């Protein structure tokens, strides 16, 4: 039974210059029709995979695109349809992503009435010139206003996303964005390194080098740390107790179910990702068929390895001995012991460090996390 539920709302007013996430600008009739489809997909998936069973998720995350494209009535219809199939009374955290321009008072009121507990706002920068260059359709003032509306509506657990290493952003300009972020009284800040997807407008231009990216990330860690935020995951900072429970659950290797085109799921040793095709998604569900997806079933060892090692992205790190108890396939031929030796060797190079029984990445290790994971794999 998956503990975490993700719902993808694939609609947006337009593509930002760096964005590789699946989203479309859809006509109103398709947006209206979409509201009932995640619940229909859930019914299809549960019929195909009985192990899904009765779902009573601990966390729910609605992302996109932007869910606000559904409008107040549409988001309510989507939630009401899901309520018929899933028990939401167990939900500890319910996050909805919003663009600043879409975080209207009416929509925030609707989210509060539904039981949403957490808002994540895509700020990206607090410099209007930078926002214009990267194709954002809002201003810094719109972000500040959206954050205040969310907090005034009763969402103290409000956070923003920022992008580090954007072209044309000097250290002084980046510091100004970080200072404005700290002034908003937020609970959570995500800081993502710029990774423009191939084929996007930003990828075709001149981009900052790796050193500039790393310097921007280090600058963010220093500023946010002074503001009381802890870097609990490579790209995420939170005040104590305000870590995103949904993402923590995924990084700790828990099962999750994704609904919507391009959404990913992992239940037991099965995992699948829906095709990034809104029309195929709609057509399949209109005849009661599950939407097309790419799927695979991992063997027990590979599944356990991925679930255990993904937690290395977290500040809490991993405990190979405990993982061997949680996943018996890791201990049978000494894999956990080999991880211990590899992590100890990496510590001699300043990449990892030990805290009690757990191993975690150092600041230098976070810069080369993917390489560390490859080494352990």
C-alpha positions in Angstrom: 0.0 0.0 0.0 1.7 3.3 -1.1 2.2 5.8 1.7 2.6 8.7 -0.7 0.4 10.0 -3.5 1.4 12.4 -6.3 -1.1 14.0 -8.7 0.2 15.7 -11.8 -1.8 18.6 -13.3 -0.1 19.1 -16.7 -1.4 22.5 -17.6 0.4 25.8 -17.7 0.0 29.2 -19.4 3.3 28.7 -21.2 6.7 27.2 -21.1 9.5 28.9 -19.1 12.8 29.0 -21.0 14.5 26.3 -18.8 11.6 23.9 -18.3 11.6 20.3 -19.2 8.7 19.1 -17.1 5.7 17.8 -19.0 3.1 20.6 -19.3 0.8 21.8 -22.0 -1.4 24.8 -22.7 -4.8 23.2 -23.0 -8.2 24.5 -24.1 -10.8 25.0 -21.3 -12.8 21.9 -22.3 -9.8 19.6 -21.8 -8.9 21.3 -18.5 -12.5 20.8 -17.3 -12.5 17.2 -18.4 -9.2 16.5 -16.7 -10.7 17.0 -13.2 -12.1 13.5 -13.0 -9.3 11.6 -14.7 -6.8 11.1 -11.8 -9.5 9.3 -9.9 -10.4 7.2 -13.0 -6.8 6.3 -13.4 -6.6 5.2 -9.8 -9.5 2.8 -10.3 -7.8 1.4 -13.4 -4.5 0.9 -11.7 -6.0 -0.7 -8.6 -7.8 -3.2 -10.9 -4.5 -4.0 -12.7 -2.4 -4.1 -9.6 -4.3 -5.6 -6.6 -1.3 -5.0 -4.4 -2.2 -1.3 -4.4 -5.0 -2.3 -2.1 -6.8 0.3 0.1 -4.8 3.5 -0.2 -4.8 5.8 2.9 -1.9 8.1 2.0 0.2 9.9 4.6 1.2 12.6 2.2 -0.4 14.1 -1.0 1.5 16.3 -3.5 -0.1 18.1 -6.4 2.3 19.5 -8.9 2.4 20.5 -12.5 2.2 22.6 -14.6 0.2 24.4 -12.0 -2.9 22.9 -10.4 -4.4 26.4 -10.3 -5.1 26.1 -14.0 -8.1 23.9 -13.0 -9.7 26.8 -11.2 -11.5 26.6 -7.9 -14.4 24.4 -9.2 -12.0 22.1 -11.1 -9.6 21.5 -8.2 -12.6 20.8 -6.0 -14.0 18.3 -8.5 -10.6 16.6 -8.8 -10.3 16.3 -5.0 -14.0 15.1 -4.5 -13.5 12.4 -7.2 -10.3 11.2 -5.3 -12.2 11.2 -2.0 -14.5 8.6 -3.4 -11.6 6.1 -3.9 -9.0 7.1 -1.3 -9.1 7.7 2.5 -7.7 11.2 3.0 -8.4 11.2 6.7 -4.9 9.7 7.2 -3.1 12.5 5.4 -0.5 14.3 7.5 0.7 16.7 4.8 -1.0 17.9 1.6 1.1 20.1 -0.7 0.0 22.1 -3.7 2.4 23.8 -6.1 1.4 27.3 -7.3 2.8 29.9 -9.6 2.8 33.4 -8.0 0.2 34.7 -10.5 -2.2 31.9 -9.8 -2.1 32.1 -6.1 -5.3 34.1 -5.8 -7.2 34.5 -2.6 -10.2 32.5 -3.9 -8.0 29.6 -4.9 -6.1 29.6 -1.6 -9.4 29.6 0.2 -10.6 26.6 -1.8 -7.4 24.7 -1.0 -7.8 25.4 2.7 -11.4 24.2 2.6 -10.2 20.9 1.0 -7.7 20.3 3.7 -4.4 21.3 2.0 -1.7 22.0 4.6 1.3 23.2 2.6 1.9 25.6 -0.3 5.0 25.6 -2.6 5.4 28.7 -4.8 7.6 28.9 -7.8 9.5 32.1 -7.2 12.8 31.2 -9.0 14.2 34.7 -8.5 13.4 38.0 -6.9 14.9 40.1 -9.7 12.5 41.2 -12.4 15.1 41.3 -15.1 16.1 37.7 -14.4 12.5 36.6 -14.4 11.9 38.1 -17.7 15.0 36.5 -19.2 14.0 33.0 -18.2 10.4 33.3 -19.4 8.6 33.6 -16.1 5.3 35.4 -16.3 5.3 37.1 -12.9 7.2 39.7 -11.0 9.1 39.7 -7.7 6.3 41.7 -6.2 3.7 39.1 -7.4 5.7 36.4 -5.5 5.8 38.5 -2.3 2.1 39.1 -2.5 1.4 35.4 -3.2 3.4 34.4 -0.2 1.6 36.8 2.1 -1.8 35.7 0.8 -1.0 32.1 1.5 0.2 32.9 5.0 -2.8 35.1 5.7 -5.1 32.3 4.4 -3.8 30.0 7.1 -0.8 28.3 5.4 2.2 28.9 7.8 3.9 26.0 6.0 4.6 28.0 2.8 7.8 27.7 0.8 9.3 28.9 -2.4 11.5 27.4 -5.1 14.7 29.2 -6.3 17.1 28.5 -9.2 20.8 28.9 -8.5 23.3 29.7 -11.3 21.0 31.5 -13.7 22.8 33.4 -16.5 23.5 37.0 -15.8 23.0 36.7 -12.1 26.0 38.1 -10.2 26.8 37.0 -6.6 25.4 40.4 -5.4 22.2 39.9 -7.3 21.8 36.3 -6.0 22.4 37.5 -2.5 19.6 40.1 -2.9 17.3 37.2 -3.9 18.3 35.2 -0.9 17.8 38.2 1.4 14.4 38.8 0.0 13.5 35.2 0.5 14.6 35.3 4.1 12.4 38.4 4.7 9.2 36.5 3.8 8.9 34.4 7.0 8.9 31.2 5.0 9.0 27.6 6.4 10.8 26.0 3.4 13.1 26.9 0.5 14.1 24.7 -2.4 17.3 25.8 -4.2 17.8 23.9 -7.5 20.9 24.1 -9.6 20.1 25.3 -13.1 19.8 22.3 -15.4 18.1 23.5 -18.6 16.7 20.6 -20.6 18.0 20.0 -24.1 15.9 21.8 -26.6 14.8 24.6 -24.2 15.6 28.2 -25.1 17.9 28.6 -22.2 20.0 25.5 -23.1 20.8 27.2 -26.5 22.5 30.2 -24.8 25.7 30.7 -22.8 25.3 29.2 -19.4 27.4 29.7 -16.2 30.1 27.0 -15.7 30.2 24.4 -12.9 32.3 26.5 -10.6 29.8 29.4 -10.8 26.9 27.0 -10.1 28.7 25.5 -7.1 29.5 28.9 -5.8 25.9 30.0 -6.0 24.8 26.9 -4.2 27.4 27.4 -1.5 26.2 31.1 -1.2 22.6 29.9 -0.7 23.6 27.4 2.0 25.5 30.1 3.9 22.7 32.7 3.7 19.9 30.3 4.5 21.8 28.7 7.3 22.3 32.1 8.9 18.6 32.6 8.5 17.8 29.4 10.6 17.3 27.0 7.7 18.8 23.5 7.7 19.8 21.8 4.4 18.1 18.5 5.0 18.4 17.4 1.4 20.7 18.4 -1.4 18.2 20.9 -2.9 16.0 21.6 0.1 16.1 23.7 3.2 13.6 24.0 6.0 13.0 25.4 9.5 13.0 22.7 12.2 10.0 20.5 11.7 9.0 21.9 8.4 10.8 19.5 6.1 8.6 18.2 3.2 7.3 14.9 4.4 6.3 13.8 1.0 9.7 14.1 -0.5 11.3 12.7 2.7 9.2 9.6 2.2 10.3 9.1 -1.4 13.9 9.7 -0.6 13.7 7.2 2.3 12.6 4.5 -0.1 8.9 4.3 0.6 6.3 3.3 -2.0 4.5 6.0 -3.9 1.7 6.2 -6.4 1.6 8.9 -9.2 -1.5 9.9 -11.1 -1.6 11.9 -14.3 0.4 12.0 -17.5 4.2 11.7 -16.9 3.6 10.7 -13.3 5.8 8.0 -11.8 4.9 5.2 -9.4 6.8 2.6 -7.3 4.9 -0.1 -5.5 6.7 -3.2 -4.3 9.2 -4.1 -7.0 7.0 -2.7 -9.8 7.5 0.8 -11.1 6.0 2.6 -14.0 5.9 6.1 -15.5 2.9 7.3 -17.5 3.6 8.5 -21.0 4.0 12.3 -21.3 1.0 12.5 -23.6 -2.2 14.2 -22.4 -4.2 13.1 -25.4 -3.2 9.4 -25.0 -4.0 9.7 -21.3 -7.5 11.1 -21.9 -8.3 8.7 -24.7 -7.3 5.6 -22.6 -9.3 6.6 -19.6 -12.4 7.6 -21.7 -12.8 3.9 -22.6 -11.9 2.6 -19.1 -8.4 1.6 -19.9 -5.3 2.4 -17.9 -3.2 5.1 -19.6 -0.1 4.0 -21.5 3.1 3.8 -19.5 6.6 2.4 -19.4 6.9 -0.2 -16.7 9.5 -2.6 -15.3 9.8 -5.1 -12.4 13.1 -4.9 -10.5 14.7 -8.0 -8.9 14.8 -7.9 -5.2 18.4 -6.9 -4.9 18.2 -3.9 -7.4 15.0 -2.7 -5.8 16.5 -2.8 -2.3 19.7 -1.1 -3.4 18.0 1.8 -5.0 15.7 2.3 -2.0 18.6 2.3 0.5 21.0 4.4 -1.5 18.6 7.2 -2.4 18.6 8.3 1.2 22.2 9.4 0.8 20.8 12.6 -0.7 19.4 13.4 2.8 21.4 15.1 5.6 20.6 12.1 7.8 22.5 9.8 5.5 22.4 6.0 5.5 23.2 3.2 7.8 24.3 0.1 5.8 23.8 -2.3 8.7 20.3 -1.1 9.3 19.5 -1.2 5.6 20.7 -4.8 5.5 18.1 -5.6 8.2 15.4 -3.7 6.4 16.3 -5.3 3.1 17.7 -8.9 3.6 18.9 -9.1 0.0 21.5 -6.5 0.8 23.2 -8.6 3.6 23.3 -12.0 2.0 26.7 -11.6 0.2 28.2 -8.8 2.2 27.0 -5.9 0.1 26.3 -3.8 3.2 29.9 -4.5 4.4 31.3 -3.4 1.1 29.3 -0.2 1.3 30.9 0.5 4.7 34.3 0.0 3.3 33.6 2.2 0.3 32.1 5.0 2.4 35.1 4.8 4.8 37.5 5.2 1.8 35.5 8.2 0.5 35.8 9.7 4.0 39.5 9.8 3.6 39.0 12.0 0.5 36.6 14.3 2.3 33.5 13.1 0.5 31.7 11.4 3.3 31.7 11.5 7.1 30.3 9.4 9.9 27.8 10.5 12.5 27.1 7.7 14.9 26.1 4.6 12.9 25.1 6.7 9.8 27.2 7.9 6.9 26.4 11.2 5.2 27.8 13.4 2.5 30.1 16.3 3.4 29.6 19.7 1.6 32.1 18.4 -1.0 30.3 15.1 -1.2 27.0 16.9 -2.0 28.7 18.4 -5.1 29.5 14.9 -6.4 26.5 13.0 -5.1 25.7 11.2 -8.4 29.3 10.0 -8.6 29.1 8.6 -5.0 25.9 6.8 -5.8 27.5 5.3 -9.0 30.5 4.1 -6.9 28.2 2.4 -4.4 26.1 0.9 -7.1 
